[in-house]
Amino acid sequence: MDQTLATSQRTLDRLSAALESGTFLDVRRMLNGLPPADVAHLLESSPPKYRHILWQMVEVEEEGEVLGELSDELQAHFLSDMGAAEVAMITEGLADDDIADILQQVPVRITREVLTAMDHQDRARLEQVMHYPDDVAGGLMSTDTITIRARLTLDVVLRYLRRHVEIPEMTDNLIVVNRSDQFIGLLPLRTLLVSDPAVSVREMMQTDVEPIPVNMSDTDVARLFERNDWVSAPVVDDNGRLLGRITIDDVVDVIREDADHSFMSMAGLDEEEDTFAPVSRAAPRRAVWLGINLATAFIASSVINLFQDTIEKVVALAVLMPIVASMGGIAGTQTLTVLIRGIAMGQVGRNNQLWLINRELIIGALNGVLWAAVVAVAASLWFEDWHIGLIIAAAMMINLVVAALTGALLPLLMTRLKIDPALAGGVVLTTVTDVVGFVSFLGLATLFYA
């Protein structure tokens, strides 16, 4: 796998070098010899001035596959210059879920024209997928399935499969349904190939597999795939009627998007943030989050201002003050990250929340005792005043315990309020630990030195 990735990267490096040198014939030849995923990677890794050139060199019959591998932002960028006829042409032959993703990036007028140009059967299948949001099972599924009946023999099923020119990609099971298209079970291909052709599907099929409800969230779908090592899974409506199937390639996209979301949200950025987006588009997005952080910084500064008389008397307080806030911020972030990860993986529920909160409080208290002792000795020796050592030790104990409690409670509370803790948790936590750190340290110093 590592060797394959290295070879692919070397090819992309050669293509980038050819693009820089202006040898466009070599670029076109190399570009159209790459898999669609590598072409998409090159487009996303190129500055805006090269993207348009590269896109024009992509073969028309490959454009749909390449678009399907791009981020939503880049999809929308390239599709904005296309008419209905061109969109219809590049989506021909793609899976229903990929077509639906592309059509969601174009104006409603173009979507309507593309759907009108399709035959009745294709249009009905696509509209079924587009009926559901992107973040549920229905939005992930493809209607390209192979179904069989339980009464058939395996020999009949094999002859039926041979009549197909090809079978859908990532078909590891045949889906068994009744006359009403209700899901009954699965017949694995490995079972079909090695079993007696004279036995029936009913005798060999698996009936202990639970299909995926069409409105299940994409995150829960990803968890099921991860837990069960599925390659594909059937999707049913509320009445158990088969609607389609989800394959592992779509689930990998969900896992990657969730990881991107968690990572980028920590900085207040969209998971679809384009690494090479123009300054005019990237700067305003970041400015909003910087403004929010500035507001919270003013809150912390106003707390410090309340104790300016004490700080003027004891200059050492100004030197030591950042230590208390910083230690609280790190401790709180550790707890916050553990809880957010647990929530994302579906491991945190009502039955174990209290245990987790208690554990984090104990960890915060133990670390508070350890590092309060260390900083007390260091501060006392530094400023030759054991009083200041005791004050900062007490303040650090208070802040680390509060940080642990806040880091544990924040994601639970925000999740209940339908707020993404990955996006807002860090800002709130930092504000709390800064304010509590400053108030405890400067407040104790004011009581002692007043």
FENURSUL-V682993 format. One record per residue. N is the residue number from 0. RES is the residue in one small letter. D_FIRST is the distance of its C-alpha to the first C-alpha in Angstrom with 1 decimal. Layout:
n->N res->RES d_first->D_FIRST
n->N res->RES d_first->D_FIRST
This chain:
n->0 res->m d_first->0.0
n->1 res->d d_first->3.8
n->2 res->q d_first->5.4
n->3 res->t d_first->5.1
n->4 res->l d_first->6.3
n->5 res->a d_first->8.6
n->6 res->t d_first->10.0
n->7 res->s d_first->10.7
n->8 res->q d_first->12.4
n->9 res->r d_first->14.3
n->10 res->t d_first->15.5
n->11 res->l d_first->16.7
n->12 res->d d_first->18.4
n->13 res->r d_first->20.2
n->14 res->l d_first->21.3
n->15 res->s d_first->22.6
n->16 res->a d_first->24.5
n->17 res->a d_first->26.0
n->18 res->l d_first->27.1
n->19 res->e d_first->28.7
n->20 res->s d_first->30.6
n->21 res->g d_first->31.9
n->22 res->t d_first->30.7
n->23 res->f d_first->30.2
n->24 res->l d_first->30.2
n->25 res->d d_first->27.0
n->26 res->v d_first->25.6
n->27 res->r d_first->26.5
n->28 res->r d_first->25.1
n->29 res->m d_first->21.7
n->30 res->l d_first->21.7
n->31 res->n d_first->22.4
n->32 res->g d_first->19.7
n->33 res->l d_first->17.0
n->34 res->p d_first->15.7
n->35 res->p d_first->18.0
n->36 res->a d_first->15.5
n->37 res->d d_first->15.0
n->38 res->v d_first->18.8
n->39 res->a d_first->19.4
n->40 res->h d_first->17.3
n->41 res->l d_first->19.4
n->42 res->l d_first->22.6
n->43 res->e d_first->22.0
n->44 res->s d_first->21.3
n->45 res->s d_first->24.5
n->46 res->p d_first->28.0
n->47 res->p d_first->30.5
n->48 res->k d_first->32.2
n->49 res->y d_first->29.2
n->50 res->r d_first->28.1
n->51 res->h d_first->31.1
n->52 res->i d_first->30.7
n->53 res->l d_first->27.0
n->54 res->w d_first->27.9
n->55 res->q d_first->30.8
n->56 res->m d_first->28.5
n->57 res->v d_first->26.3
n->58 res->e d_first->27.5
n->59 res->v d_first->29.7
n->60 res->e d_first->27.9
n->61 res->e d_first->24.6
n->62 res->e d_first->26.3
n->63 res->g d_first->26.2
n->64 res->e d_first->22.4
n->65 res->v d_first->21.9
n->66 res->l d_first->24.5
n->67 res->g d_first->22.9
n->68 res->e d_first->19.8
n->69 res->l d_first->22.2
n->70 res->s d_first->23.8
n->71 res->d d_first->27.3
n->72 res->e d_first->29.0
n->73 res->l d_first->27.6
n->74 res->q d_first->28.1
n->75 res->a d_first->31.7
n->76 res->h d_first->32.1
n->77 res->f d_first->31.2
n->78 res->l d_first->33.0
n->79 res->s d_first->36.1
n->80 res->d d_first->37.0
n->81 res->m d_first->36.7
n->82 res->g d_first->39.5
n->83 res->a d_first->39.5
n->84 res->a d_first->39.3
n->85 res->e d_first->36.2
n->86 res->v d_first->34.5
n->87 res->a d_first->35.5
n->88 res->m d_first->34.1
n->89 res->i d_first->30.6
n->90 res->t d_first->30.2
n->91 res->e d_first->31.3
n->92 res->g d_first->28.9
n->93 res->l d_first->26.7
n->94 res->a d_first->26.4
n->95 res->d d_first->29.3
n->96 res->d d_first->27.5
n->97 res->d d_first->25.9
n->98 res->i d_first->29.4
n->99 res->a d_first->31.0
n->100 res->d d_first->28.7
n->101 res->i d_first->29.7
n->102 res->l d_first->33.4
n->103 res->q d_first->33.6
n->104 res->q d_first->33.2
n->105 res->v d_first->36.1
n->106 res->p d_first->39.9
n->107 res->v d_first->41.5
n->108 res->r d_first->43.5
n->109 res->i d_first->40.5
n->110 res->t d_first->38.9
n->111 res->r d_first->42.3
n->112 res->e d_first->42.5
n->113 res->v d_first->39.0
n->114 res->l d_first->39.8
n->115 res->t d_first->43.2
n->116 res->a d_first->41.7
n->117 res->m d_first->39.7
n->118 res->d d_first->41.2
n->119 res->h d_first->42.5
n->120 res->q d_first->39.8
n->121 res->d d_first->36.9
n->122 res->r d_first->38.8
n->123 res->a d_first->39.5
n->124 res->r d_first->35.9
n->125 res->l d_first->34.8
n->126 res->e d_first->37.7
n->127 res->q d_first->36.8
n->128 res->v d_first->33.4
n->129 res->m d_first->35.0
n->130 res->h d_first->37.7
n->131 res->y d_first->35.4
n->132 res->p d_first->34.0
n->133 res->d d_first->30.4
n->134 res->d d_first->30.1
n->135 res->v d_first->31.1
n->136 res->a d_first->29.7
n->137 res->g d_first->31.9
n->138 res->g d_first->30.3
n->139 res->l d_first->26.8
n->140 res->m d_first->27.8
n->141 res->s d_first->27.9
n->142 res->t d_first->30.9
n->143 res->d d_first->29.1
n->144 res->t d_first->29.6
n->145 res->i d_first->30.9
n->146 res->t d_first->33.8
n->147 res->i d_first->36.0
n->148 res->r d_first->39.2
n->149 res->a d_first->39.6
n->150 res->r d_first->42.6
n->151 res->l d_first->40.7
n->152 res->t d_first->39.8
n->153 res->l d_first->36.3
n->154 res->d d_first->37.6
n->155 res->v d_first->38.7
n->156 res->v d_first->35.4
n->157 res->l d_first->33.6
n->158 res->r d_first->36.2
n->159 res->y d_first->35.7
n->160 res->l d_first->32.0
n->161 res->r d_first->32.6
n->162 res->r d_first->34.9
n->163 res->h d_first->32.0
n->164 res->v d_first->30.6
n->165 res->e d_first->27.2
n->166 res->i d_first->26.2
n->167 res->p d_first->24.6
n->168 res->e d_first->20.8
n->169 res->m d_first->19.4
n->170 res->t d_first->22.7
n->171 res->d d_first->22.3
n->172 res->n d_first->26.0
n->173 res->l d_first->29.3
n->174 res->i d_first->31.5
n->175 res->v d_first->35.0
n->176 res->v d_first->37.9
n->177 res->n d_first->41.7
n->178 res->r d_first->44.1
n->179 res->s d_first->44.0
n->180 res->d d_first->40.2
n->181 res->q d_first->39.9
n->182 res->f d_first->36.7
n->183 res->i d_first->37.4
n->184 res->g d_first->34.2
n->185 res->l d_first->30.9
n->186 res->l d_first->30.5
n->187 res->p d_first->26.9
n->188 res->l d_first->26.0
n->189 res->r d_first->25.1
n->190 res->t d_first->28.7
n->191 res->l d_first->30.2
n->192 res->l d_first->28.7
n->193 res->v d_first->30.0
n->194 res->s d_first->33.2
n->195 res->d d_first->36.8
n->196 res->p d_first->37.3
n->197 res->a d_first->40.8
n->198 res->v d_first->40.0
n->199 res->s d_first->39.9
n->200 res->v d_first->37.1
n->201 res->r d_first->39.2
n->202 res->e d_first->38.9
n->203 res->m d_first->35.1
n->204 res->m d_first->33.9
n->205 res->q d_first->32.7
n->206 res->t d_first->35.2
n->207 res->d d_first->34.0
n->208 res->v d_first->31.4
n->209 res->e d_first->32.6
n->210 res->p d_first->31.9
n->211 res->i d_first->31.1
n->212 res->p d_first->34.2
n->213 res->v d_first->34.1
n->214 res->n d_first->35.1
n->215 res->m d_first->32.6
n->216 res->s d_first->30.9
n->217 res->d d_first->27.3
n->218 res->t d_first->26.6
n->219 res->d d_first->28.1
n->220 res->v d_first->26.2
n->221 res->a d_first->22.9
n->222 res->r d_first->24.2
n->223 res->l d_first->25.1
n->224 res->f d_first->21.7
n->225 res->e d_first->20.2
n->226 res->r d_first->23.0
n->227 res->n d_first->23.1
n->228 res->d d_first->19.4
n->229 res->w d_first->20.7
n->230 res->v d_first->19.0
n->231 res->s d_first->22.3
n->232 res->a d_first->25.8
n->233 res->p d_first->29.3
n->234 res->v d_first->31.3
n->235 res->v d_first->35.1
n->236 res->d d_first->38.2
n->237 res->d d_first->40.9
n->238 res->n d_first->42.5
n->239 res->g d_first->39.4
n->240 res->r d_first->39.2
n->241 res->l d_first->35.7
n->242 res->l d_first->34.7
n->243 res->g d_first->31.0
n->244 res->r d_first->27.6
n->245 res->i d_first->24.7
n->246 res->t d_first->21.1
n->247 res->i d_first->18.0
n->248 res->d d_first->16.9
n->249 res->d d_first->20.2
n->250 res->v d_first->19.9
n->251 res->v d_first->16.7
n->252 res->d d_first->18.8
n->253 res->v d_first->21.6
n->254 res->i d_first->19.6
n->255 res->r d_first->18.4
n->256 res->e d_first->22.0
n->257 res->d d_first->23.5
n->258 res->a d_first->21.5
n->259 res->d d_first->22.5
n->260 res->h d_first->26.0
n->261 res->s d_first->26.4
n->262 res->f d_first->25.1
n->263 res->m d_first->27.1
n->264 res->s d_first->30.1
n->265 res->m d_first->30.7
n->266 res->a d_first->31.8
n->267 res->g d_first->33.6
n->268 res->l d_first->31.2
n->269 res->d d_first->30.1
n->270 res->e d_first->26.4
n->271 res->e d_first->26.6
n->272 res->e d_first->27.8
n->273 res->d d_first->26.8
n->274 res->t d_first->25.6
n->275 res->f d_first->27.6
n->276 res->a d_first->30.5
n->277 res->p d_first->33.9
n->278 res->v d_first->36.1
n->279 res->s d_first->38.6
n->280 res->r d_first->36.3
n->281 res->a d_first->34.4
n->282 res->a d_first->37.5
n->283 res->p d_first->39.5
n->284 res->r d_first->36.7
n->285 res->r d_first->36.4
n->286 res->a d_first->40.2
n->287 res->v d_first->40.8
n->288 res->w d_first->38.8
n->289 res->l d_first->40.3
n->290 res->g d_first->43.7
n->291 res->i d_first->43.0
n->292 res->n d_first->42.0
n->293 res->l d_first->45.1
n->294 res->a d_first->47.3
n->295 res->t d_first->46.0
n->296 res->a d_first->46.5
n->297 res->f d_first->50.1
n->298 res->i d_first->50.5
n->299 res->a d_first->49.5
n->300 res->s d_first->51.7
n->301 res->s d_first->54.6
n->302 res->v d_first->54.4
n->303 res->i d_first->54.6
n->304 res->n d_first->57.6
n->305 res->l d_first->59.5
n->306 res->f d_first->59.6
n->307 res->q d_first->60.3
n->308 res->d d_first->63.7
n->309 res->t d_first->62.1
n->310 res->i d_first->59.4
n->311 res->e d_first->62.3
n->312 res->k d_first->64.0
n->313 res->v d_first->61.1
n->314 res->v d_first->58.7
n->315 res->a d_first->56.3
n->316 res->l d_first->55.3
n->317 res->a d_first->53.7
n->318 res->v d_first->51.7
n->319 res->l d_first->50.5
n->320 res->m d_first->50.1
n->321 res->p d_first->46.4
n->322 res->i d_first->45.4
n->323 res->v d_first->46.5
n->324 res->a d_first->44.8
n->325 res->s d_first->41.5
n->326 res->m d_first->41.3
n->327 res->g d_first->42.0
n->328 res->g d_first->39.5
n->329 res->i d_first->36.6
n->330 res->a d_first->37.8
n->331 res->g d_first->38.1
n->332 res->t d_first->34.7
n->333 res->q d_first->33.1
n->334 res->t d_first->35.0
n->335 res->l d_first->34.3
n->336 res->t d_first->30.5
n->337 res->v d_first->30.6
n->338 res->l d_first->32.8
n->339 res->i d_first->30.9
n->340 res->r d_first->27.7
n->341 res->g d_first->29.6
n->342 res->i d_first->31.3
n->343 res->a d_first->28.0
n->344 res->m d_first->26.6
n->345 res->g d_first->30.0
n->346 res->q d_first->31.0
n->347 res->v d_first->34.2
n->348 res->g d_first->37.3
n->349 res->r d_first->41.0
n->350 res->n d_first->41.1
n->351 res->n d_first->39.1
n->352 res->q d_first->39.9
n->353 res->l d_first->42.9
n->354 res->w d_first->41.2
n->355 res->l d_first->38.5
n->356 res->i d_first->41.2
n->357 res->n d_first->43.2
n->358 res->r d_first->40.2
n->359 res->e d_first->39.5
n->360 res->l d_first->43.2
n->361 res->i d_first->43.4
n->362 res->i d_first->40.3
n->363 res->g d_first->42.0
n->364 res->a d_first->45.3
n->365 res->l d_first->43.9
n->366 res->n d_first->42.0
n->367 res->g d_first->45.1
n->368 res->v d_first->47.4
n->369 res->l d_first->45.1
n->370 res->w d_first->44.6
n->371 res->a d_first->48.1
n->372 res->a d_first->49.5
n->373 res->v d_first->47.4
n->374 res->v d_first->48.3
n->375 res->a d_first->52.0
n->376 res->v d_first->52.4
n->377 res->a d_first->50.7
n->378 res->a d_first->52.7
n->379 res->s d_first->56.0
n->380 res->l d_first->55.6
n->381 res->w d_first->54.5
n->382 res->f d_first->57.4
n->383 res->e d_first->59.8
n->384 res->d d_first->60.4
n->385 res->w d_first->59.5
n->386 res->h d_first->60.3
n->387 res->i d_first->57.5
n->388 res->g d_first->55.1
n->389 res->l d_first->56.3
n->390 res->i d_first->56.0
n->391 res->i d_first->52.4
n->392 res->a d_first->51.5
n->393 res->a d_first->53.1
n->394 res->a d_first->51.5
n->395 res->m d_first->48.0
n->396 res->m d_first->48.6
n->397 res->i d_first->49.6
n->398 res->n d_first->46.8
n->399 res->l d_first->44.0
n->400 res->v d_first->45.4
n->401 res->v d_first->45.9
n->402 res->a d_first->42.4
n->403 res->a d_first->40.9
n->404 res->l d_first->43.2
n->405 res->t d_first->42.4
n->406 res->g d_first->38.6
n->407 res->a d_first->38.9
n->408 res->l d_first->41.4
n->409 res->l d_first->40.1
n->410 res->p d_first->37.0
n->411 res->l d_first->39.0
n->412 res->l d_first->41.8
n->413 res->m d_first->39.8
n->414 res->t d_first->37.8
n->415 res->r d_first->41.2
n->416 res->l d_first->42.5
n->417 res->k d_first->39.5
n->418 res->i d_first->38.5
n->419 res->d d_first->34.9
n->420 res->p d_first->34.9
n->421 res->a d_first->31.8
n->422 res->l d_first->33.8
n->423 res->a d_first->37.3
n->424 res->g d_first->36.9
n->425 res->g d_first->36.2
n->426 res->v d_first->39.2
n->427 res->v d_first->41.6
n->428 res->l d_first->40.4
n->429 res->t d_first->40.8
n->430 res->t d_first->44.3
n->431 res->v d_first->45.4
n->432 res->t d_first->44.3
n->433 res->d d_first->45.9
n->434 res->v d_first->49.1
n->435 res->v d_first->49.4
n->436 res->g d_first->48.6
n->437 res->f d_first->51.2
n->438 res->v d_first->53.8
n->439 res->s d_first->53.6
n->440 res->f d_first->53.7
n->441 res->l d_first->56.2
n->442 res->g d_first->58.2
n->443 res->l d_first->58.6
n->444 res->a d_first->59.6
n->445 res->t d_first->62.1
n->446 res->l d_first->63.7
n->447 res->f d_first->64.0
n->448 res->y d_first->65.1
n->449 res->a d_first->67.3
